[in-house]
Amino acid sequence: MDALFDTLSYFLWVALALGVLVFVHELGHFLAARLFGMRVDAFSLGFPPNIVDKKVGDTEYRLGAIPLGGYVKIAGMVDESLDAEGLESEPQPDEFRSKPVWQRSVVISAGVIFNLVFAVVLFSALAFAYGRSYTPAENMPLEIAEGSVAAEMGLRSGDRIVGVNGEPVERIEDVFTPETLSGDPFRMTVLREDGRAELTGPEGLASKLSRRSAALERAGETPGIESAFGISYRIPPVLGSVATGSPAEAAGLQPGDRILSIGGEPTTSWDRLTDQVAGSEGRPVTVVWARPDSLGAAGPAARLVERRGAAAVYQADVAPRPAGDGYQLGVVIDATAIGQRTETLGLGAALASGVDQTVGLTTATFAFIGKLVTGRESVRDNVGGPLMIAKQSKEAADLGLRAFWSFVAYLSIALAVFNILPIPALDGGHLVFLAYEAVVRREPSLKVRLVVQQLGVALILALMVFVIFNDAVRWFG
């Protein structure tokens, strides 16, 4: 039963994400067409079989059972349906083909424009609601895994990042972003004991990271961009909070305590703490911690070991409790120990942040497509379809609404960029026809348009088959 609910959750989250984005895209076409007096015969969200089919005025509104797309059928237009009935006759005043080229271009572009505006709205709303996290990069010394992509770049444990792609960077949150990773090549400036170093990412960086992420997933981990690189941070193991009723609270741990060792092994960072707790597999382990005098004495379960200046060192035996696929003490990191803070943004600043994110991600997406087309990155390793979108939607939703809607905003940009590509049957393909008409002052023949549209539909179907198969191979191995 749990497996069934888990499978359904994948479907529901991807249906929500794609449903919202397709609705926004098609709404753009619909509103622009109506603005210029074009008749819209159908507005469908999803593909047949139809769950809802209701005609209001000239338009039939449909809700399809397959939530992998949608369409707006505008009278007098050769679209992906390849329905050319009546297009040999003289155009009617309310048909697409009777309107000026500039109006038709606006209608075709409106879906892409709406997707980009929607991304701005989402990013702005999230920035306004949650603010912007700030962690000084200089406070985050690196730990580099042997044999990793980071090690291949030349990064060393203890390095501190001070620049990316030739630009200084102050926030660790600005280091590994789609915009920076689209650098050609990706470069990083670090400070280390023997001075400053400029390091360059390897060829095919995105493909290497994608393969590493897939390997981590097969090992049962949920990878982030840093773990794909082989990077972790030496975050001090200082407690920010202790959960009520947790093993940590029973042992006498309090916020502000610094963990010194677990199970007799030194705890040098928060990542090390996490690994040690997971490695206990629920067995009791001895936890040793230091407490500033200002926090007072520990509870009865703790034993005073020694005093170190203005701190007391305690120890207690703790049995981590099961949590999902692992174990936990019931403690949360103290973000202030690394200088992390959250900036509250006003409406104007939040809107500016939303615009900046959307422009940056759009530019990065076009740059990445360029690398795919030129063969500098692997299509197989980097292109995903419905299965991968479902997986990533579920993973984002598991992290909370902020992560989910951030993912939806990025998908909105990806949908806009994909649709504007000059491929027949996509919005970009229609714009190519309109550009031709604007230059030569006549439409391509109906026969040519139908043949080109058929080729475009065949190409898109072939691409869909490829990405679904590729998704299955990457997901299920």
Secondary structure per residue as TSV (DSSP state, phi and psi in degrees):
chain	resnum	aa	ss	phi	psi
A	1	M	-	360.0	-41.1
A	2	D	H	-61.1	-39.6
A	3	A	H	-63.6	-37.7
A	4	L	H	-64.1	-46.9
A	5	F	H	-64.0	-37.0
A	6	D	H	-64.6	-42.7
A	7	T	H	-64.0	-42.8
A	8	L	H	-62.7	-35.2
A	9	S	H	-65.3	-36.1
A	10	Y	H	-59.2	-47.2
A	11	F	H	-63.4	-43.7
A	12	L	H	-66.6	-41.8
A	13	W	H	-69.5	-40.1
A	14	V	H	-71.6	-33.5
A	15	A	H	-64.3	-39.4
A	16	L	H	-66.4	-47.7
A	17	A	H	-61.9	-52.6
A	18	L	H	-69.7	-36.1
A	19	G	H	-60.7	-45.3
A	20	V	H	-63.1	-45.2
A	21	L	H	-69.2	-40.9
A	22	V	H	-66.0	-40.6
A	23	F	H	-59.9	-46.5
A	24	V	H	-61.2	-44.7
A	25	H	H	-62.1	-51.3
A	26	E	H	-70.2	-29.7
A	27	L	H	-62.0	-36.4
A	28	G	H	-59.4	-49.1
A	29	H	H	-60.4	-44.4
A	30	F	H	-61.8	-50.5
A	31	L	H	-66.1	-39.6
A	32	A	H	-65.1	-41.4
A	33	A	H	-62.5	-44.3
A	34	R	H	-66.8	-34.6
A	35	L	H	-58.1	-38.0
A	36	F	T	-97.1	14.4
A	37	G	T	76.2	23.7
A	38	M	-	-87.7	143.1
A	39	R	-	-81.6	129.5
A	40	V	E	-106.4	114.6
A	41	D	E	-79.6	-31.3
A	42	A	E	-152.4	143.9
A	43	F	E	-129.8	110.1
A	44	S	E	-120.5	131.4
A	45	L	E	-107.2	110.2
A	46	G	E	92.7	171.3
A	47	F	E	-114.1	158.7
A	48	P	E	-57.0	157.6
A	49	P	E	-71.7	147.4
A	50	N	E	-83.4	135.5
A	51	I	E	-87.8	-39.8
A	52	V	E	-126.8	137.6
A	53	D	E	-148.8	100.7
A	54	K	E	-135.8	131.5
A	55	K	E	-98.0	128.3
A	56	V	E	-127.8	114.0
A	57	G	T	66.7	-130.0
A	58	D	T	-88.0	-8.5
A	59	T	E	-107.9	135.4
A	60	E	E	-99.4	119.1
A	61	Y	E	-97.3	128.9
A	62	R	E	-129.1	144.8
A	63	L	E	-121.9	110.8
A	64	G	E	-87.8	157.4
A	65	A	E	-79.3	-17.7
A	66	I	E	-103.5	104.7
A	67	P	E	-85.7	48.4
A	68	L	E	-111.6	18.3
A	69	G	E	164.1	-160.3
A	70	G	E	179.4	178.2
A	71	Y	E	-162.4	156.8
A	72	V	E	-120.6	121.8
A	73	K	E	-97.0	111.0
A	74	I	E	-100.1	129.5
A	75	A	T	-57.7	135.7
A	76	G	T	81.4	19.0
A	77	M	-	-123.9	134.1
A	78	V	-	-83.6	107.8
A	79	D	-	-119.1	-163.1
A	80	E	T	-67.9	-13.9
A	81	S	T	-73.0	-18.3
A	82	L	-	60.4	26.2
A	83	D	-	-87.9	108.2
A	84	A	-	-106.0	14.4
A	85	E	T	-61.4	127.6
A	86	G	T	83.3	-1.8
A	87	L	T	-84.0	-6.0
A	88	E	T	-82.9	-20.0
A	89	S	S	-81.9	175.7
A	90	E	-	-65.5	137.8
A	91	P	-	-65.8	143.1
A	92	Q	-	-86.4	156.0
A	93	P	T	-58.4	-27.7
A	94	D	T	-98.0	16.2
A	95	E	S	-98.2	153.2
A	96	F	G	-54.5	-44.9
A	97	R	G	-73.2	-11.0
A	98	S	G	-86.9	-8.7
A	99	K	S	-91.6	157.7
A	100	P	-	-60.5	156.1
A	101	V	H	-57.3	-40.4
A	102	W	H	-65.2	-36.7
A	103	Q	H	-68.8	-41.7
A	104	R	H	-64.3	-35.9
A	105	S	H	-65.3	-39.4
A	106	V	H	-63.6	-43.5
A	107	V	H	-61.2	-44.0
A	108	I	H	-66.6	-37.7
A	109	S	H	-79.7	-16.7
A	110	A	H	-62.5	-34.1
A	111	G	H	-63.3	-45.8
A	112	V	H	-63.1	-43.1
A	113	I	H	-61.7	-43.2
A	114	F	H	-63.5	-38.7
A	115	N	H	-64.0	-40.3
A	116	L	H	-69.8	-41.1
A	117	V	H	-63.7	-39.8
A	118	F	H	-61.6	-39.5
A	119	A	H	-62.8	-42.7
A	120	V	H	-59.5	-45.1
A	121	V	H	-61.4	-46.1
A	122	L	H	-63.9	-49.6
A	123	F	H	-62.0	-39.4
A	124	S	H	-66.3	-44.4
A	125	A	H	-62.4	-41.2
A	126	L	H	-66.1	-41.0
A	127	A	H	-64.9	-38.8
A	128	F	H	-68.7	-40.6
A	129	A	H	-76.5	-38.9
A	130	Y	H	-109.6	-12.0
A	131	G	-	76.7	-165.6
A	132	R	E	-129.5	123.7
A	133	S	E	-74.8	145.1
A	134	Y	E	-137.2	117.5
A	135	T	-	-128.3	116.3
A	136	P	B	-56.6	124.8
A	137	A	G	-60.3	-32.7
A	138	E	G	-67.7	-16.3
A	139	N	G	-88.3	4.3
A	140	M	-	-122.5	72.4
A	141	P	-	-60.5	145.4
A	142	L	E	-90.7	151.8
A	143	E	E	-116.5	126.3
A	144	I	E	-112.3	126.8
A	145	A	-	-78.7	140.5
A	146	E	T	-63.8	140.0
A	147	G	T	74.0	10.5
A	148	S	S	-88.9	172.4
A	149	V	H	-61.7	-39.6
A	150	A	H	-61.8	-41.6
A	151	A	H	-65.4	-36.3
A	152	E	H	-63.3	-33.6
A	153	M	H	-69.2	-24.0
A	154	G	T	106.6	7.6
A	155	L	-	-69.2	147.5
A	156	R	-	-124.8	153.6
A	157	S	T	-61.5	135.2
A	158	G	T	99.2	-15.0
A	159	D	-	-61.3	148.3
A	160	R	E	-122.7	127.2
A	161	I	E	-78.6	129.3
A	162	V	E	-125.9	-6.5
A	163	G	E	-161.4	151.2
A	164	V	E	-136.0	129.8
A	165	N	T	53.3	39.0
A	166	G	T	82.4	0.7
A	167	E	E	-112.4	139.3
A	168	P	E	-64.1	147.3
A	169	V	-	-131.6	132.3
A	170	E	-	-104.6	-33.6
A	171	R	B	-101.6	133.2
A	172	I	G	-63.8	-26.7
A	173	E	G	-66.0	-17.8
A	174	D	G	-96.4	4.6
A	175	V	T	-82.3	-56.7
A	176	F	S	-105.8	83.9
A	177	T	S	-125.0	160.8
A	178	P	H	-55.5	-34.7
A	179	E	H	-66.0	-47.4
A	180	T	H	-70.2	-37.8
A	181	L	H	-69.7	-15.5
A	182	S	T	-82.5	0.1
A	183	G	-	-54.3	144.6
A	184	D	S	-126.1	86.8
A	185	P	S	-89.1	170.4
A	186	F	-	-72.9	126.3
A	187	R	E	-127.6	149.4
A	188	M	E	-136.1	136.0
A	189	T	E	-108.0	128.6
A	190	V	E	-130.2	154.8
A	191	L	E	-104.0	134.3
A	192	R	E	-139.5	176.2
A	193	E	T	-57.9	-33.8
A	194	D	T	-97.5	17.4
A	195	G	E	123.3	-155.9
A	196	R	E	-101.0	142.6
A	197	A	E	-135.5	140.2
A	198	E	E	-105.9	121.4
A	199	L	E	-120.6	146.2
A	200	T	E	-120.5	135.5
A	201	G	-	-69.1	154.9
A	202	P	-	-72.9	163.8
A	203	E	T	-62.4	145.0
A	204	G	T	65.9	36.9
A	205	L	H	-57.6	-47.9
A	206	A	H	-61.0	-38.2
A	207	S	H	-67.4	-40.6
A	208	K	H	-62.1	-43.1
A	209	L	H	-66.3	-38.9
A	210	S	H	-64.6	-43.0
A	211	R	H	-65.1	-38.8
A	212	R	H	-66.4	-40.3
A	213	S	H	-61.7	-42.0
A	214	A	H	-63.0	-39.3
A	215	A	H	-65.1	-40.8
A	216	L	H	-64.8	-39.3
A	217	E	H	-63.9	-41.6
A	218	R	H	-64.1	-26.0
A	219	A	T	-84.3	2.4
A	220	G	T	90.7	10.3
A	221	E	-	-99.5	159.5
A	222	T	-	-106.9	98.8
A	223	P	-	-79.3	146.0
A	224	G	-	-110.4	-179.2
A	225	I	H	-65.6	-36.5
A	226	E	H	-65.6	-43.0
A	227	S	H	-67.8	-31.5
A	228	A	H	-64.8	-36.9
A	229	F	H	-69.4	-27.3
A	230	G	T	90.7	29.3
A	231	I	E	-114.1	135.6
A	232	S	E	-134.1	172.7
A	233	Y	E	-117.9	144.2
A	234	R	-	-82.5	70.6
A	235	I	-	-82.2	126.9
A	236	P	-	-57.2	136.3
A	237	P	-	-79.0	60.4
A	238	V	B	-101.2	134.8
A	239	L	E	-83.5	131.2
A	240	G	E	-93.3	-33.8
A	241	S	E	-154.9	158.8
A	242	V	E	-128.5	125.2
A	243	A	-	-69.5	139.4
A	244	T	T	-63.9	133.1
A	245	G	T	78.1	8.5
A	246	S	S	-85.4	163.6
A	247	P	H	-57.5	-35.6
A	248	A	H	-64.1	-42.6
A	249	E	H	-65.3	-41.1
A	250	A	H	-61.8	-31.6
A	251	A	H	-78.3	-15.2
A	252	G	T	102.1	8.8
A	253	L	-	-71.1	147.5
A	254	Q	-	-137.0	159.7
A	255	P	T	-56.9	138.7
A	256	G	T	99.5	-17.3
A	257	D	-	-68.7	147.6
A	258	R	E	-115.5	120.7
A	259	I	E	-72.6	128.6
A	260	L	E	-98.8	-39.1
A	261	S	E	-158.8	155.2
A	262	I	E	-134.8	125.5
A	263	G	T	63.9	27.8
A	264	G	T	84.8	-3.3
A	265	E	E	-105.0	134.7
A	266	P	E	-58.2	140.5
A	267	T	-	-105.8	98.9
A	268	T	-	-92.6	-15.4
A	269	S	S	-157.5	170.9
A	270	W	H	-66.6	-37.0
A	271	D	H	-62.5	-39.1
A	272	R	H	-64.3	-40.0
A	273	L	H	-59.1	-46.6
A	274	T	H	-60.1	-44.0
A	275	D	H	-64.6	-39.9
A	276	Q	H	-66.5	-40.3
A	277	V	H	-65.5	-43.8
A	278	A	H	-62.1	-38.7
A	279	G	H	-69.8	-17.4
A	280	S	H	-70.0	-24.6
A	281	E	T	51.7	32.5
A	282	G	T	88.2	-4.8
A	283	R	-	-76.4	147.8
A	284	P	-	-60.1	134.5
A	285	V	E	-130.9	153.0
A	286	T	E	-85.8	122.1
A	287	V	E	-106.8	128.6
A	288	V	E	-115.3	133.3
A	289	W	E	-142.8	157.8
A	290	A	E	-108.0	140.5
A	291	R	E	-130.1	126.0
A	292	P	E	-59.0	145.7
A	293	D	G	-55.8	-28.6
A	294	S	G	-66.2	-17.3
A	295	L	G	-88.9	-9.6
A	296	G	-	85.0	-177.0
A	297	A	-	-78.6	158.9
A	298	A	-	-81.7	171.3
A	299	G	-	-74.7	-178.9
A	300	P	T	-65.9	-22.1
A	301	A	T	-76.2	-16.9
A	302	A	-	-92.8	147.8
A	303	R	E	-115.1	130.2
A	304	L	E	-72.0	125.8
A	305	V	E	-96.8	-49.8
A	306	E	E	-167.4	173.6
A	307	R	E	-114.1	137.2
A	308	R	E	-126.5	94.5
A	309	G	T	60.8	-120.8
A	310	A	T	-92.4	21.5
A	311	A	E	-132.9	152.7
A	312	A	E	-111.1	140.7
A	313	V	E	-105.0	126.2
A	314	Y	E	-120.2	162.9
A	315	Q	E	-144.4	155.2
A	316	A	E	-157.7	153.9
A	317	D	E	-88.8	126.6
A	318	V	E	-130.4	136.5
A	319	A	-	-107.7	104.6
A	320	P	-	-56.7	143.8
A	321	R	E	-96.1	152.4
A	322	P	E	-63.3	143.4
A	323	A	E	-152.2	105.0
A	324	G	T	63.9	-123.1
A	325	D	T	-93.3	3.9
A	326	G	E	-137.2	-149.3
A	327	Y	E	-139.0	156.8
A	328	Q	E	-149.2	154.8
A	329	L	-	-87.8	-24.0
A	330	G	S	94.2	36.8
A	331	V	E	-125.3	154.0
A	332	V	E	-125.8	144.1
A	333	I	E	-61.2	149.3
A	334	D	-	-92.9	99.8
A	335	A	G	-64.1	-26.0
A	336	T	G	-69.0	-18.8
A	337	A	G	-67.6	-20.8
A	338	I	G	-112.0	13.3
A	339	G	T	79.2	15.9
A	340	Q	-	-73.2	137.6
A	341	R	E	-148.3	164.2
A	342	T	E	-116.3	125.5
A	343	E	E	-89.2	129.6
A	344	T	-	-82.1	130.1
A	345	L	-	-108.5	136.4
A	346	G	-	-75.1	176.1
A	347	L	H	-61.0	-44.2
A	348	G	H	-64.3	-45.1
A	349	A	H	-66.8	-36.5
A	350	A	H	-65.9	-40.6
A	351	L	H	-64.8	-42.7
A	352	A	H	-61.7	-39.4
A	353	S	H	-63.8	-41.5
A	354	G	H	-63.3	-41.4
A	355	V	H	-64.7	-45.3
A	356	D	H	-60.0	-44.9
A	357	Q	H	-63.1	-43.5
A	358	T	H	-65.9	-44.9
A	359	V	H	-63.0	-44.7
A	360	G	H	-62.7	-44.8
A	361	L	H	-69.8	-35.6
A	362	T	H	-64.1	-46.0
A	363	T	H	-61.2	-43.4
A	364	A	H	-64.7	-37.6
A	365	T	H	-66.1	-43.8
A	366	F	H	-61.6	-41.8
A	367	A	H	-63.1	-38.9
A	368	F	H	-69.3	-38.9
A	369	I	H	-61.3	-38.3
A	370	G	H	-58.6	-39.9
A	371	K	H	-68.3	-35.9
A	372	L	H	-65.7	-44.7
A	373	V	H	-64.9	-37.7
A	374	T	T	-85.3	-0.1
A	375	G	T	81.1	9.7
A	376	R	S	-80.2	-17.3
A	377	E	S	-128.1	153.4
A	378	S	-	-82.8	126.1
A	379	V	H	-64.2	-43.2
A	380	R	H	-60.4	-37.7
A	381	D	H	-83.2	-18.0
A	382	N	H	-121.2	-14.2
A	383	V	-	-98.1	127.2
A	384	G	-	-120.4	160.3
A	385	G	-	-126.5	-151.3
A	386	P	H	-57.1	-39.1
A	387	L	H	-66.6	-42.8
A	388	M	H	-69.5	-36.1
A	389	I	H	-63.8	-40.9
A	390	A	H	-61.9	-44.9
A	391	K	H	-62.0	-47.5
A	392	Q	H	-70.8	-32.1
A	393	S	H	-62.7	-45.3
A	394	K	H	-64.6	-44.1
A	395	E	H	-63.2	-40.8
A	396	A	H	-65.9	-41.6
A	397	A	H	-63.2	-35.9
A	398	D	H	-63.9	-25.1
A	399	L	T	-84.9	-9.7
A	400	G	-	120.6	168.8
A	401	L	H	-63.0	-34.7
A	402	R	H	-61.4	-46.7
A	403	A	H	-66.8	-39.2
A	404	F	H	-64.3	-48.7
A	405	W	H	-72.1	-25.8
A	406	S	H	-64.9	-41.1
A	407	F	H	-64.9	-40.9
A	408	V	H	-62.5	-39.6
A	409	A	H	-62.2	-42.6
A	410	Y	H	-65.3	-40.8
A	411	L	H	-61.3	-36.7
A	412	S	H	-61.4	-40.9
A	413	I	H	-66.5	-43.9
A	414	A	H	-61.5	-40.3
A	415	L	H	-63.9	-41.5
A	416	A	H	-63.0	-47.0
A	417	V	H	-64.4	-43.6
A	418	F	H	-61.4	-43.0
A	419	N	H	-69.9	-25.2
A	420	I	H	-86.3	-5.5
A	421	L	S	-64.0	143.9
A	422	P	S	-76.5	60.1
A	423	I	-	-111.1	128.8
A	424	P	T	-53.6	143.4
A	425	A	T	84.6	-15.4
A	426	L	S	-95.7	167.6
A	427	D	H	-57.6	-39.7
A	428	G	H	-62.8	-35.3
A	429	G	H	-65.2	-41.6
A	430	H	H	-61.8	-38.9
A	431	L	H	-66.2	-31.2
A	432	V	H	-63.5	-44.0
A	433	F	H	-60.2	-42.0
A	434	L	H	-67.7	-37.3
A	435	A	H	-64.2	-41.3
A	436	Y	H	-59.7	-45.9
A	437	E	H	-63.1	-38.5
A	438	A	H	-65.1	-32.4
A	439	V	H	-81.2	-48.5
A	440	V	H	-92.8	-5.8
A	441	R	S	69.2	24.3
A	442	R	S	-156.1	153.2
A	443	E	-	-74.1	149.3
A	444	P	-	-60.7	154.1
A	445	S	-	-62.1	153.9
A	446	L	H	-59.8	-38.0
A	447	K	H	-62.0	-44.3
A	448	V	H	-62.9	-44.0
A	449	R	H	-62.9	-41.1
A	450	L	H	-66.3	-42.1
A	451	V	H	-64.0	-44.5
A	452	V	H	-65.4	-39.7
A	453	Q	H	-63.6	-40.3
A	454	Q	H	-61.4	-42.5
A	455	L	H	-62.4	-41.5
A	456	G	H	-63.4	-44.3
A	457	V	H	-61.8	-43.0
A	458	A	H	-62.1	-41.2
A	459	L	H	-63.9	-43.4
A	460	I	H	-66.3	-39.9
A	461	L	H	-63.8	-41.3
A	462	A	H	-63.3	-41.7
A	463	L	H	-62.7	-40.0
A	464	M	H	-63.3	-43.0
A	465	V	H	-61.1	-43.8
A	466	F	H	-61.6	-48.4
A	467	V	H	-68.8	-34.6
A	468	I	H	-66.3	-44.3
A	469	F	H	-63.0	-43.4
A	470	N	H	-63.7	-40.7
A	471	D	H	-58.2	-46.3
A	472	A	H	-62.3	-42.3
A	473	V	H	-63.9	-44.7
A	474	R	H	-68.9	-37.2
A	475	W	H	-78.3	-47.1
A	476	F	H	-99.2	-5.0
A	477	G	-	74.9	360.0
